[in-house]
Amino acid sequence: PVVVDYWAPWCGPCMVLAPILEKLVKEYDGKFILAKINVDENPIVSQKYGIMSIPNVKMFKNGMVVDEFIGAIPERMVREWLEKNL
């Protein structure tokens, strides 16, 4: 699975969420790949996936979005989301 974090450098909540995702990708040690897409630098990709609000995190399996969340949620909730989808 690939977890894609759609973010921007000016987005405060994105800066809160990023270290949580980076910590968990290390902790889960290969159970998922973390990709980060700067929406300002990649407007076509952002538009393709309907990104209207950031941070927006989507999980892809076999090239398809299987789940997502929007906003900076607490680490506990990110863990629950990962456990549900991995």
VMD Tcl script that draws the C-alpha trace (Angstrom):
set ca {
  {0.00 0.00 0.00}
  {1.01 3.59 -0.65}
  {-0.09 6.40 1.66}
  {-0.05 9.74 -0.16}
  {0.08 12.95 1.86}
  {-1.13 15.94 -0.17}
  {0.31 19.03 1.51}
  {1.77 22.52 1.03}
  {4.56 24.35 2.88}
  {2.22 27.18 3.94}
  {-0.31 24.77 5.50}
  {-0.04 24.75 9.30}
  {-2.06 21.55 9.83}
  {0.13 19.85 7.19}
  {3.20 20.67 9.29}
  {1.50 19.11 12.33}
  {0.56 15.91 10.48}
  {3.84 15.35 8.58}
  {5.98 14.26 11.57}
  {3.25 11.83 12.67}
  {3.19 10.16 9.25}
  {6.99 10.10 9.07}
  {7.20 8.51 12.53}
  {4.61 5.86 11.66}
  {6.17 4.89 8.31}
  {9.39 4.09 10.19}
  {7.54 2.28 12.95}
  {5.51 0.17 10.50}
  {8.81 -0.78 8.81}
  {7.82 -1.53 5.23}
  {4.11 -2.22 5.71}
  {3.35 0.86 3.60}
  {5.14 3.45 1.49}
  {4.71 7.14 2.31}
  {4.63 9.56 -0.61}
  {4.28 13.32 -0.24}
  {2.79 15.53 -2.94}
  {3.12 19.30 -2.69}
  {-0.18 20.54 -4.14}
  {1.37 23.86 -5.23}
  {4.02 22.05 -7.31}
  {1.66 19.34 -8.62}
  {-1.70 20.98 -9.43}
  {-2.61 18.45 -12.15}
  {-2.17 15.47 -9.81}
  {-4.06 17.29 -7.07}
  {-6.91 18.07 -9.44}
  {-7.01 14.47 -10.73}
  {-7.60 13.19 -7.19}
  {-10.06 15.93 -6.21}
  {-7.91 17.56 -3.55}
  {-9.96 20.48 -2.25}
  {-8.58 20.73 1.27}
  {-5.23 19.85 2.81}
  {-3.76 17.96 4.46}
  {-5.46 15.18 2.55}
  {-4.15 11.65 3.01}
  {-5.16 8.83 0.69}
  {-4.27 5.15 0.81}
  {-3.77 3.39 -2.52}
  {-3.82 -0.37 -3.03}
  {-3.31 -1.79 -6.51}
  {-3.52 1.74 -7.91}
  {-6.94 2.47 -6.40}
  {-7.85 4.78 -3.51}
  {-9.20 2.57 -0.73}
  {-9.56 5.18 2.03}
  {-8.64 8.74 2.95}
  {-8.83 11.36 5.64}
  {-8.68 15.14 5.58}
  {-7.11 17.35 8.23}
  {-4.50 16.97 10.92}
  {-5.84 14.19 13.10}
  {-4.16 12.91 16.28}
  {-1.56 10.14 16.05}
  {-3.93 7.67 17.72}
  {-6.49 8.22 14.96}
  {-3.85 7.90 12.21}
  {-2.80 4.57 13.76}
  {-6.42 3.38 13.82}
  {-6.83 4.41 10.18}
  {-3.67 2.53 9.20}
  {-4.66 -0.60 11.13}
  {-8.08 -0.60 9.50}
  {-6.60 -0.34 6.00}
  {-3.37 -2.35 6.09}
}
mol new
graphics top color blue
foreach p $ca { graphics top sphere $p radius 0.5 }
foreach p [lrange $ca 0 end-1] q [lrange $ca 1 end] { graphics top cylinder $p $q radius 0.2 }
display resetview
